[in-house]
């Protein structure tokens, strides 16, 4: 485990920390509209559009997408429809923020997602769709140079603080969008496997928990190698 912790927090809390003495803390803003000095961490953003469709789409054998967010939004059921075309295009929220404000009775926690021949609720979709898709990004797409930079900081300089647009750090809280920064902190802290496997076993059906375990097993090679390295 690195010498210093990786921390995930809300944007508001991160900005407050910036105003204090945070000289040893490396700030990692992976928000879609992060300032230019955070460009190197853009690879962690779910909206990052990769040049080729490389990201497997859970529940769609052979299906590939160009961004994590395209998978999430493309599989979402909105007005009875998915949007698989998003897999190959720039991702966009469905429904958009303006639409959500106009829709009478819209409730984020009621979101449903297509997973093979099933529909998943939001909680199940986070484990069976979002987590495996985001972890694929860390396993295969995030540049080694960026991971090494963060490793060097954690091993010898100070904490790394991850934040993005969303404040919700709890995958089980379905009242609002889940922050991918929570996944990043768990990945760099070497707590990801323990944390999310245990939650899956508590929150999912036995069959879905086993499916999550199987997906996770194929996405931890780089994670385990990262934490076996000596500083």
N, C-alpha and C positions, 0 to 999 in steps of 0.2 A: 504494500500500500504506500502511496506517496507520503512524504513527510508532512506536507501541509494539506489542508482539506480543499476540496472543490465544493462550492456553495451555489445553490440556486435560489434566486429571490425575485421579487417583483421589480419592475422597472422603477417604481417610485422609491423603493428601498435602496436600489442600486444608485440612483441619482443622489440620494441623501448621503450615501457612503462616499461618493465622489467629492462631496463638499467637505468631508473630513480628511484626516490624514490617512490616505489609503495607498501610500507609496509602495508597499510591498504586495499589494493586492492587484492582480491582473484582471481587468474588467473585460468581459467577453459579451458583447451585445450582438446577439444573432437574430435580431428583429429584421424583418424584410426591408425596413427603411432605416437601418442603422447608419450612423454617420460614416464618412469616408475612412476615418482612421480605424474602423472595424471591418473594413472590406475583406481582410484575410480570414475572418471568421464567418463569412457569408456561406461557406460550405456547410455550416451547421443549420442553416435555415431551411425549413420544410418547403418553402417556395422556390428554392434554388433550382433553376431549370438546367439540367445537364444536357450536353450536346446530343447524346444518343439515348434512346429508351433502354435503360439498363436495370431499372428497379422492378423486381417481380411484384405482380399484383396478387395479393392473397385471395385465394378462392377462385382465381381465374387462371387455370393452367396454361402456361405459355404467354400469358399477358405481361407486358412490360410497360413501364411508364418513365417519364423524364423527370419527375419530381415526387417527393413524398406527399406533398399537398395535393397533387393531381390524383394520386391513388385515393386519398381520403375523400376528396370532394367528388371524384368520379364514381365512387361506389355508394355515395350517399343517395338515399331515396328522397327526392323532393317532388311533391305533387305526383307521386307514383312513378317517377322516372329517375334513372341513373344518368350519368353523363360520361360514358366511356371515352368520348372524344377528348376529354381533358387529359387522358393518359399521355398524349403526344403534343399537347399544347401548353401554353402558360397557364398555371393554375389560377382559379378564382373561387371565392367563397360562394357556396350555395346554401340557402339564399344569401344574397349580399346584405350588408349591414342596413342599408336603406330599406330593403324589402322586409327584413326582420322587424323593423320598427313599424312598418305599415301593415303587416299581416296580423289580423285579429286572432288572438289565441295562440300565437306562435310560442312554442316552448322548446328551448334548445335541448333539454334533457330527453325529449321525445324523439330525437333523431334516430333514424334507422338506416342500416347499411346492408348491401347485398354481399353475401359471402358464400360463393358457390350457389347452391340451390336453397339457401336459407336467408332469412333476414335476422340481423343482429341488432340488439339494443346498443345504446351508446357505450355502456360499460364493457360489454363483451367485445365490441368493435375496437375499443382502445387496446385490448390485449391481443386480439386475433388479427387485427388489421394494422393499427397505427404503430404499436411497438415493434413488431417484426419489420415493418417498412422503414421506420426510422433507424432501427439497429442495422439494417442492410446498408444504409448510408454510412454509418460508422465503420462497419466491417469492410466495405468495398470501395467507397467513394471519397471519404474524407482524406485529404492529402496527408501523407506521412509527415511532411514538414510541419504542418499545423499541430498534429498530435505530439510531435517531438518538442515543439516550442512550449506547449502546455505542460508536458512532462518535466522539462527542465525547470520551469517556474515552480511547479509543485514540489519538486525534489530539493530545490536549493534556495528559493527566493521567498515564496509566500503563497497565500491562498489564491485560488482562481475563482472569480465570481461570475457565474453565468446568469444572464437574464435576457428576456425577449419582450414581446408585447403582452403576453398573457401572464397573469399573476398566480394562477392556480397550480400549486405544486403537488396536488394530491390526485393521483389517477382515478381514485374512487369517487371523487367529488364531481358529479355530472351536472352540477348547476351551471357551470361555465367552462369555457375552453381550457384544456390542459396544456400546461407549459412544457415545451420540449426541453427547456433548460433543466427540468427535474431529471430527465433521462441522462442528459450530459453530466450532471453532477454525480449521479449514481455510477455512470460508466467510468469516470475518472477517479472516483473514490473506491473502486473495486467493491461496490455494494450492490451493483445492478442485479446480479443473478439471485442473490439471497432475497433482496427486496421484492422483486417482481414475481419470482416464482412463488414466494410465500403468499403474496397478495392474490395471485391467480388461484391458488389452492383454496383460499378463503372465500373468494368472491365469485368464482365461476363454477359451472357444473363440472363433474368429474371428467366428462368427455372433452369439454372445452379446455379444462386445465391441462389435460394430456396433450391436446393439440397445440396449446401454447408452449408447453415444455418441448415438444418436438421441433417447433419453429425456432425456439430460442437456442436449442442445441446446435443448430447450423449457423448461428450468427455470433458466436462468442470466441472464435479462433483468434482474432486480432486483439480482442479484449483480454483474453487470458495471456497472450504473449506480451502485451503491454505491461501487465502487472507482474509478470515473471522477470522482467528485465531489472537489472541492478542499476541504481543511479550512478 
